[in-house]
C-alpha cells in the first residue's frame, strides 16, 4: 500500500538543522483520514527540524490537525484538534537474529522508525504521530443520554460507594 502523505527524503541530501514544513492537500488529508478511520481531516500540517549524524536522522517538531472522529457511543462525528510536539528518530534497519523469538522495546524506542539506508519517509512517520495524538475515546454531546437510555450506569452510579449509599438510604426509611 502506498501512503498518499509519503514525503520521502534522501538521507544523503539532508542537511543538519534543515527545516521541513509539510501541509497536506485535500487528497492527502482524505487518504490519511481513511488510513486512520476518521470521517474527515480539515487541516493537517507539520513543521520539523532535521538533525543528521551519519545515517541517523532525528526530526523534532510539531504536528497540528483539525479533524473529526466518530463518537465511541453514538458514532456521530466529534470535532477534535491535535497540536503535539514530536521527536522521531530514523535509524538504519537493524540486523535481526532470526533465531531469537522475543524482541524487547524500551520506552525510548517507541518513536523510532527504521530506514533502508537511502531514504526516510517523514510524512508517514508524522501521520503515525497524528494517530498517537488522537483522543482515545471521543464522545459527542449526546453520548451520556444514549448511555442512560441504554441503561448503562455512569462511573459514579456504578461505584461501590453509590451502592452503599443506596443501601443506607433503604435502611433509613424503615
C-alpha positions in Angstrom: 0.0 0.0 0.0 1.4 3.4 -0.9 0.9 6.2 1.5 -0.5 9.3 -0.1 1.1 11.5 2.5 4.6 10.0 1.9 7.3 12.6 1.9 10.5 10.7 1.2 13.8 12.5 1.8 17.1 11.2 0.6 19.4 10.8 3.5 22.5 12.0 1.6 20.7 15.3 0.9 19.5 16.1 4.4 21.5 18.9 5.9 21.9 19.1 9.7 19.5 21.7 11.1 17.3 21.7 7.9 13.7 22.8 8.4 10.9 21.0 6.6 7.3 22.2 6.5 4.6 19.8 5.4 1.0 20.7 4.6 -1.4 18.0 3.4 -3.6 18.9 0.5 -7.2 17.7 0.2 -6.3 14.3 -1.4 -3.6 13.7 1.2 -5.9 14.6 4.1 -8.6 12.3 2.7 -6.0 9.4 2.4 -4.7 9.9 6.0 -8.3 10.1 7.3 -9.1 6.8 5.5 -5.9 5.2 6.9 -6.8 6.3 10.4 -10.5 5.5 10.2 -11.6 9.2 10.6 -14.6 10.8 9.0 -12.5 13.8 7.9 -9.4 15.9 8.4 -9.8 19.6 7.6 -6.2 20.7 8.5 -3.0 18.6 8.7 0.4 20.2 8.8 3.7 19.6 10.5 6.9 21.5 10.9 10.2 19.7 11.7 13.8 20.4 12.1 16.1 17.6 10.9 19.4 16.7 12.6 21.7 14.3 10.9 24.5 12.2 12.3 25.8 9.8 9.6 22.9 7.5 8.7 20.8 8.5 11.8 18.3 11.3 11.4 16.3 13.0 14.2 13.2 15.0 13.4 11.9 17.4 16.1 8.8 19.5 15.5 5.1 19.9 15.9 2.1 18.3 14.2 -1.2 20.3 14.1 -4.5 18.9 12.8 -8.2 19.8 12.9 -10.4 16.7 12.3 -13.5 14.7 13.2 -13.6 11.4 15.0 -16.5 9.1 15.5 -18.0 9.1 19.0 -17.4 5.8 20.7 -21.0 5.7 21.9 -23.2 7.2 19.2 -21.0 7.1 16.1 -21.6 10.8 15.5 -18.7 13.0 14.3 -16.9 14.7 17.1 -14.6 17.7 16.3 -11.0 17.3 17.6 -7.8 19.3 17.5 -4.3 17.9 17.8 -1.4 20.1 18.5 1.5 17.9 19.6 5.3 18.2 19.7 7.2 15.2 18.4 10.6 13.7 18.2 11.2 10.9 15.8 14.5 9.0 15.3 15.1 7.5 11.9 17.7 4.7 12.3 19.2 2.2 9.9 17.3 -1.1 9.8 18.9 -3.3 12.5 20.4 -6.7 11.7 18.0 -9.1 13.4 19.0 -12.5 14.5 16.0 -14.6 13.3 16.7 -17.3 15.9 15.6 -15.0 18.7 11.9 -15.2 19.4 11.4 -12.1 21.6 12.4 -8.6 20.9 12.2 -6.1 23.8 11.5 -2.4 23.3 12.3 0.3 25.7 10.0 3.4 26.1 12.6 5.4 24.2 12.3 3.0 21.2 8.6 3.9 20.6 9.4 6.9 18.4 12.0 5.1 16.2 11.4 4.5 12.5 13.8 2.2 10.7 15.0 3.2 7.2 16.6 1.3 4.3 19.8 3.5 4.3 18.7 5.6 1.3 15.6 7.5 2.3 13.3 8.3 5.2 9.6 8.8 4.9 8.9 11.8 7.1 5.2 12.2 6.0 4.2 8.6 7.0 6.0 9.0 10.4 4.1 12.2 11.0 0.8 10.6 10.1 1.6 7.9 12.7 2.4 10.6 15.2 -1.0 12.2 14.5 -2.7 8.8 15.2 -1.0 8.6 18.6 -2.1 12.1 19.4 -5.8 11.4 18.8 -8.2 11.4 21.8 -8.7 7.7 22.7 -12.5 7.8 23.5 -14.1 10.7 21.8 -17.7 11.4 23.0 -20.4 13.5 21.3 -22.7 15.8 23.4 -25.4 13.1 23.1 -23.3 10.3 24.4 -24.4 10.5 28.1 -28.1 10.5 27.1 -27.5 7.5 24.8 -25.8 5.6 27.6 -28.6 6.4 30.1 -31.2 5.3 27.5 -29.4 2.0 27.1 -29.4 1.5 30.9 -25.7 1.9 31.3 -24.7 3.4 34.7 -22.1 6.2 35.0 -18.9 5.6 36.9 -20.3 7.4 39.9 -23.6 5.4 39.8 -21.7 2.1 39.4 -19.2 2.7 42.2 -19.3 0.7 45.4 -19.9 3.9 47.4 -23.1 4.6 45.3 -24.3 1.1 46.1 -23.6 1.6 49.8 -25.4 5.0 49.7 -28.5 3.2 48.2 -28.3 0.5 51.0 -28.1 3.2 53.7 -30.9 5.2 52.2 -33.0 2.0 52.2 -32.2 1.4 55.9 -33.1 4.9 56.8 -36.6 4.5 55.5 -37.6 1.7 58.0 
